[in-house]
Amino acid sequence: MTRSGTSGAALPIRARLARLAGRSALGLLRLLGRGATSFPGMLALRLDPRLLARLAPRFRVLAVTGTNGKTTTTRLACAAIRETGQVVVTNRSGANLAAGLATTLLSVPNRVLFRGESRPTAVLEVDEAAYARVAKDLAPAATVVTNLFRDQLDRYGELEKTRSLLGTGLASGGGIAVLNADDALVATLSADIPNPVLYYGFSPDLMDPDRLPSDGDAAYCRRCGTHYTYEGVVFGHFGAYRCGGCGFRRPEPDVRAAALRRPGEREWQRTEEDLPEGGFLTLEASGRHAAAAVPFAGDYNLYNVLAAGALLHAAGFDLERAGRAFADADTGFGRMERIPAGDRTLRILLVKNPAGLTQAMDHVSRADDAGGALFLLNDNAADGRDVSWIWDADLEDRPLPGTVGVSGLRAEDMALRLRYAGIPEERIRTGADPVALLHALLEDCPPGSTLYILPTYTAMLSLRARLRKEYPLPDFWE
């Protein structure tokens, strides 16, 4: 895609003034111990609405968008790029709207931005609904779409709207579209865009042929309306789908998850200490195989590793080297975040939609170290005002250990949902103060076990801010 200007051209006076104002605001807010994740960019964009389009050509932009997994996929890709010695810029805080993206780009110092050598790489997490508005300005070399699930219906609307916005963004931004072949909603975007496409997905050997898709987000063929049949499912609506009406089927992945070795499997020869928490995923691309470390537990993180690998492969990075570097990735705040608490552990799993809650619940119910669980449900604007989505999550037949705590602005709604899921009322403890409830639940957990915390977004931010007084937690923007 043709861009006005080059990475070495001087910025117009208006852009320079906007950048100076934004950088000054960023420095002042950080000096005051504030996050400064969006306001500096908002200020700079007020002064120059074209600032993103003026700054982006100075970077090689790789974008990550979709409903779930954006933050973790972004951090995995950044870890791999840093290992090559290249400069990489990213919105670590997860501020993924236009203001947050502008803050990220204007925060880069002059010695990097104007050095006139190879451009630094910017790996940017982009909100799926905002992608259509910013993609043309960013003009990413490649964009990976992780998945599409129902999420915050009061903000995004139905999935068809979000899918349409993604298609618009991919077409206007250009670059390689890296699409999840196992998600029919994502894979079929290829018919709506002019971009070159690279697909990623799982080998049928890693799918469960007896499992049924657990939601109706992608139940029908977009071409003829016939109900899909599945030859195998990973989870949710991810799998090898096929239409019996028109014959459409899942595209063959260009980057494929070919094998998985989990911790504790008998055939694994090394000690458990040598294994990443989630094991190793073998990636196959262009006839070559690469062992990719899965640094975080949870089956959904297998897709995050695969998505990051596919994005890097599309951008020309060596997949084998990238796979090794994934082991050095850190979790995003609240994304399987581990907090030592004496002889016990806290583990935070952000939940924000039915698919995420289902997968988090599935993981906790199977975790060997689980000693209890705490659910925090808010209905602030950033969470979504409508909390009826908790009834769309598949929580049945997933037993939870120990005492189950519930807090947050909509605690009673969550407690009711858990009772309908089969958890006895006498095992559910509610509390208005989430930290006090957390401490009580932690005391009930056996030594050596983990208290799993499943909060919505604003509940997570509030909880982490209070826990920082007791535990050495990094700020969410670090």
PyMOL commands that set and color helices and strands:
alter all, ss='L'
color gray80, all
select helices_A, chain A and resi 13-31+39-47+51-58+70-83+98-106+110-113+131-138+153-156+159-173+184-192+204-206+272-274+300-314+319-328+354-366+388-391+411-420+425-427+434-444+457-467
alter helices_A, ss='H'
color red, helices_A
select strands_A, chain A and resi 60-65+88-90+121-125+142-145+176-180+197-202+228-235+238-243+255-261+280-285+288-293+335-341+344-349+370-376+404-407+428-430+450-455
alter strands_A, ss='S'
color yellow, strands_A
deselect
rebuild
show_as cartoon
